[in-house]
């Protein structure tokens, strides 16, 4: 059975739900969610959204901070566009009912409490205590569920995009996607006048990550298979501070703690960041993560520590209730003792190449949020610019879709998913084994510090895995785990290929063989296109 909509949105975080709300008054919108509607990276974002909301701040300062953090690869026009539209998007969230933390200091130039994070020269991060993503996501969820024109498909997973070219027709354009109902295992064709990827990043390609389980690079892999250009996949951001505890699963310790004075410490209690950067704990994430990695390897330490216990206990519990409560579950009272931390894969700065309206290189396909490479983040995303990007580009893409909808034809009758030549697998262990092997060698060979030899080893391993998984995919009935593994191995190969093409260290990409920035030529993106490798 074919489902037909005007707009098919794959992903239900801030980028997906914001666009749905913009468009649903006039068009029929489908929202595809891999799990419950709220499950995704947005829900787990702690810190906040950066925007110029204080009289003492300026758009120029936010632009300059973003450009500096991006290590020469940000597109200035994109940065200016996003920063300029930021305050309006925050007001839209306030109008929706997001309960941002209010300012109790009458001397401040903002009605809302603003914190400061790494790379920012001013306090400009608006937040809802330390659960900003949850506040935004649940508020948007409430708005979406009240709208009759939005149909939500929870517990559904996209298998692949459907294009004219794949059907042997021209000119090429995106016609929708094949979507699996996880409850039944059935795969249905979803036709749409335009398709919108908001699938997030690919943190699960690494053994240790702050990302939720759904972050398997689905949109990037599907767009690549559909012929879209992909860029800057070598720039995988590792968050410096993930809780280190055997019973904790990927719990991020928000950068806002460092913004409010928390110190990074060695096991003996001494600080080390001032030795690496004059901004100390408020240096950009690439610098902080590499410093932690260096000190852990130098000392042979399993973890280092983040200490905010010198601040007043009431201040800590009021501003960081989620971090406090979670750490207490593991017997760590952050008002009394430091938090054990390690870096973990956090954010995909590269992705599907798009413009200011979210267009990909495939007609009828948009990409917004972490799945996209817009030119905002360059070689290193500045803290709290991610949700900002989702909101601004969701609005600009929605405006473009609305303007161009009269020229977007309905999807034709699409072929049903064909399972006539496959069988049920009796070797599911292959999927589990390959998943584990992929994430381990990506962590060991393509992590915070790289080398050409490590990358070449990783490329060899990923080519073998991709071949094995492709054969498995062609012979057996598709499952959600297989879909995700197929996407992860494709994204892993894109990361490795991009990293091998960059013969310098810049931003998040640090290689022992080329340890400095190459100033002999202008900075350039690492762009890969269909046909660059088989």
N, C-alpha and C positions, 0 to 999 in steps of 0.2 A: 504494500500500500504506500502510495506517495503522499507526503505532506507538502503542501504549498503555502508559502508565505511571501510577503513583500521583502522582509528582511530576516535573514537567519543570523543570529548572534551566537557564536560559539564561545562560551565563557561567561561567568556570572559575577566577576569582581567589579571594582569601581568602573573600569573601562567599559564593560559590557552593560551593566545596569544603567549607567548614566546615559549611554546612547539609546537604550531601549526607552527610557523615560522621555528623552527628547523627541523621539519619532512616533511613539505609540498613539498620539492624538489623531494621526492621519494615516497610519499604515499598520498592517498586521505584522506583528513581530513575534518571532520564536526565539527563546533563550534556552540554550543547551547547557546543562550543568552535569559535570562528571559525578557529583555526589549531591548532597543537599544544596539548596540555592546559595547558601552563604559560604560554602566550603571553597577556599581559595586563599591566595596570598594576601589579598586585601584584608580579610578578616583577622589575620594574625599580625598585621602591621601595628607596631606599638608607638613609635615616635610621634609621627604627625605629618602635616602637610606644610611645606615651606611656601610662604607668600609674603609680600610686603604689606604689612598691616599696621606698622608702627610709624609715627611721624618722624622718628629719628632715623628710620631706614629709608632706602631708595631703590627704585627699579634698577638703576645703574649698578648699585652695589650687589644686588642679587645676580644680575647678569655677569658681573666681573668674577664673583665668587664661583659661579657655575663654570665659566670658561677656565678659570685657574684649576679647578678640580679635574676638569676634563682633559688636562695635559695636552692641549693644543689641537684636539680633534673635534671639539664641539663646533657646530655650525652657528655662527653668531646670529644669523637671522632667525633660526629656530629658537635659540635661547631667549632672544628678545621677545619673540612671539609668545612663548610659554609664560615667561615672567610677567609680561604685560597683562595677560588674561587671568593670571592667578588670583588676584583679589576678587574678581567677579565670580570665579568658580567657588571660592570659599563662601561668598555670600549666598550662592545658590544652595550649598549644603546647609547653611544656617536656616535658609527659608524652608528647606525640606524637614528641618528639625534635628539636625545633628547637634548633640549636646557638648559643644566644645567647652573646655574649662575656662571659666570667666576670670578676669583679672581683678584682684582685690587691692592692687596698688593704685591709688588714685593719681599718682604722679606719672604713670605710664601713658604713652600715646595710643594705646590699644585697649579696646573693651575686653579683649581675650588675653589670657596668659600665654606668653610666647616664650619658648625655650630656644636654646642655641645648640647646634650640633656641629660635628666636624666639617671644616671647610667654610662655614658661615662666619662672616665678620660681624653680624648683628643677630639679635634674637628675632627670629622670623618664623619659627615653627609652631603653628597653631595645633593644639592637640586636645584630646578628650582623656585626661589623666594619662595613663600609659597603655590605653586600649583604644587608640584612635581608629584603627582599622575596623575593629568590631563595631564601634559606634557608627561609622560611615556605612559599613556593609548592612547592618541590621536596619538602619534608617532607609537606605535605598530599597532593601527587601520589602519593607512595609509599603513603600510607594508603589513598587512593581506589582505586588499582590493585589492592590486595589484597582489595577488598571485592566479593563476588559479586553483591550486590544493586544495584551502581552500574554502569550502562552508559554508557560515554563515547563520544560522537560527535565525534571530532576532524575539523577541516576541514569543518564544517557552519556555515551562517549562517542566522539567523532572518530570515524575510521579513516576517511580520506575525502578530499575535495573532489567534486565532479566538474569536469571542464569540457568545453566543446572539443578540444584537441584529443582528450582521452576517448571521446566518442567518435573520433574520426571526422569531425566537422570543423569548419572554419567560418569566420575568424574566431580565434580563441577567446573565451571568456569563462568566468566561473558561473556555474549553474546551480550550486548548492553543495550538499555533502551527503555521504552515507553515514548514518548515525545508528549506533547500537543501543537498544534498550537493555540495560544491564540486568533487569529482572527476568527477562525472557531469553536473552541472547539473540533475539531477532534483530536484523539490520534492515533499516528502511531508508529509502531515498527521500531527502528533504530538498525540494526545489525552492529557489528564491530568486527574486529579481536582483538582489545584491546580498553578498555574504560578508560577514564582519567577524574577524578573528580577535578575540580578547582572551586568549588561552594562557597568558602569563609566561613564565620563564621555564628554565630547565635545570633547576638546582638538584633534582634527584639523579642527575647523571653522575653526581659525586657521592662518595660514601658517607660523608658528613655534610649536612646542609641544614639551614634554618627553615627551608621551604616545606610546605605541606606535601603530602604524598601525591597530590594531583599535578605537581609541577614537573611534568615529564616531557616538556618541549613539543607538545602535540602540534600547535599551530605553526611553529617554525618548520618542523619536519613535513607537515602536509603542504605548506606553501612551497617548500623546496621541491617536493615531488611534483607539484603543479607547475614548476618552471619559474618561480619567483626568484629574484636576486636576494641574497642574504649577505649581511656585512658585519664585521667586527666581532665575530663570535669568540675570538681569543680573549676578549675582555670580560671575564667572569669575575664578578666581585665576591670576595670572601669577607663576610662580616667579622670584625675582629673579636666580638664577644658573644659566644654561644655558651650557655651553661654547661659545665663539665661535671657530669654526675652519671654513674652507671644506670640509674633508673630513669633519668630524664631523656625525653625524646626531642632533640632539636629545639630546645627552648632558647629563643633569642633574648639577650639582655640589651635593652634599648640603648642607643647611643645618647639618648637624653640624659642618662646618668652621668656620662662624661661632660655633657653640656652643663650639668648642675654641680660639677666639681669633683666627680669620682676620679680616683687615680688608678692607673695600671701599675701593678707591683710584681716584683719577682717573689719567689718563695720566701726570701729573707725579709720581705716587707719594703724593700727599697724600690723607688721609682726608676724607670728606664727610658720612658718616651722622650724626656728632654735631651737625651743623647742622640736621638734620631731626627728630631725636628723641633724647631723653635716654637711651634704651636703645640707641642707635647701631645696630650690626649685629644686635642681638638684638631689634629692634622687629618687630612682626608683618609678615607678607609684603606686605600691601597698601601699607604705608608704605615699606618698602624698595624694592619694585618701582617705585613712583611716583618715589621719590628718584633711582633709577638712570635712569629714563626722562627725568626733568627734566634731570639733568646731561648725559646724552648729547645731548639736543636743544640745551641751552645751549651746549655745546662743539662741536656738530657731529661728535661722536665716533661711530665705528662700534661701539665696545664700551667697557666699563670693566674693572676688574680686581679679583680676589679674591686676597689674599696671606696665606698661612700659612707662608711660608718662614722667619719668625722663630722658629718652633717647632723643636724638635729633630728631625732627619731621621728617626731611628729611631721616634719617636713618630708622625710623619706616615705612614710606610710601614706601621706596625703597625695604626693605627686607620683608615687610609683606603687600603687596598691597591688597591681597584677604581678609585678616582679617580686614584691615583698611576699605575697601570699604563695606564689609558686615556689620560691626558694625555701620558705618555711616548711612546705610539704616535704622537702628533702633535708630538713634539719639545719638549714642555713639561715640564721637571723642576720639580714643585711644591715640592720642598725647596730650590730655588735661585731661583725666579722666580715672579711672580704669574701667575694664570690669567686669560686674557681671557674675559669673561662678558657676556651680555645676558639680559634677562628673556624668558620664553617662556610661552605658555599652559600651564597645569599641572593645574588641578583645577576641576571643576564643582560649585560649592557648592549650587546649586539642583537641582531634579529633580522626580521624581514624588512627590506628597505622600503621606506614610505616617504611621502611628502607631507606638507603641512595639513593636508586634508585626509591623511590616512590611506591614500591610494597606494596599492602595491603595483608591481609591474604587470599584474594580471587584471584585465578589465573585469569589473564587477566584484573584486575582492579588496576589502579594506583590512587593515591591521592596526590595532591601537593598544598601547600599554607595553608591558614587558616583552611581549611577542615581537614588537616592532623595533627597528633601528631608525630613529627619527633625526639623529644629529644633536639631540639635547645633551646626552650624557658623555659623548666622546669616549675617551679611554678610561673613564672612572666616574660613576654616578655620584653626585653630591647627595648627602643625606637628606631624606624627605622630599627630594625632587621626583620620586617615582609616582606617588599618588597624584601629585600635581600634574605630571605628564598625562596620566590616565584621564583626569577630569578635563583638561584643556583640549586634548586631541579627540576625546569622545564628543565634545561639543562641536569642534570644527568638522569632524567626519560626519556627524549627524546633519549639520548644515549643508554639507556637500551632497549627501545622499538625498536630502529633501529637494535640493535644487535640481538634481539630475534624475530623480525618479521617473519623470515623464519619458526619459530616453532609455530606461532600463526595461527590456522586455521580460515578460513572465518566463519562467523556466518551462521548457518543453516536457513532454512525457519522458521520464528518465528510465533507463533499464533497471530492473530489479537486481538486488544483490544476488550473485550466482554462487551457490555452494554445491553445485551438482558434481564437482570433480574433487571434492575434498572429503576427508574423514575426520572423525574425532581422534584426537591425539592420545596415545597411551604413554607418551614420554614428556609429560608436563614438567618433569625435573629439568629438562633442557632449558626451559624458560627461566626457572629459578636460578640455575647455575650460571647462565649467561648474564642475567641481571646482576648477580653478585660480582662476577668477574669484571664486567664493564665498569661498575662503580669503583671497584678497588683499583684498577689500573689507571682510571682517570684521576683518582686521588693521588696515587703515587707518582705518576708521570706528567700530569697536566694540571698540577695544583698551583699553589702560591708562587713557588720558584720552579722554573723549568730549565731544560737544556735541550739542545738539538737531538742528542742521543736519546733522551727520555721521550721526546715527541715522536721520533722515528719508531721507537719500540711501540708506542701507543698506536701509531698509524698502522703498523703491521697487525697488531692485535685487533684493532677495530675493523679492519678490512676482512679478516677471517670471521669475526663475529657477524658482521653485516651479511656476508655470504651465507653463513649457516642459518641466520634468522630469516633471510629472504627465502631460502629453500623451505624452511619450516612453515613460513607464512603461506607459501603457495600450495602446500600439501595438506594442511590441517585446518579444521574449523577455527575461525578467529575467536579469541577470548580477550577480555579487557587487559589482562596481563601481557598478552602477546602484542596487542596494539601499542601499549605503552613502551614495551621493550623495543619494538621496531622503531618507534619515534626516538627513543633515547639513543639508540646506536647511531641513527642518522645525525642527530644533533652532536653527539660525541665526535663523529667524523668531521663535521663542520668546524667544531672548536679546534681540533687538532690541525686540520688543513689551514685554517686561518692563522694559527699560532706559528706554523712552519713558514708561512709567507712573510711574517713580520720579523725582519732582521734588526731589531733594536729592542730595548726595554722602554716601554712607555705606559704610564698609568698602571692598570691592573696586570699587564703582561710583562713579567720580569723573567729574563732568560740569562743564564750564566754565560752563554756564548756571545751574547751581545748586550752587555750590562749597562750600556748608556743609551741615551736618546740620540738618534741619528739626525744631526742638525745639517747634514749636507744637502738635504732636499726638503721641500715643504711637507708638513705632515699630511698623510693620506689615509683614507679608510681602506680596510681589507675587504674587498667585495668579491664574492664568488657567485658564479652564475651557472645555470644548467649547461652541462657539457664541459665544464672546467675539469671534472674528473668523473669517472664512471661509477 
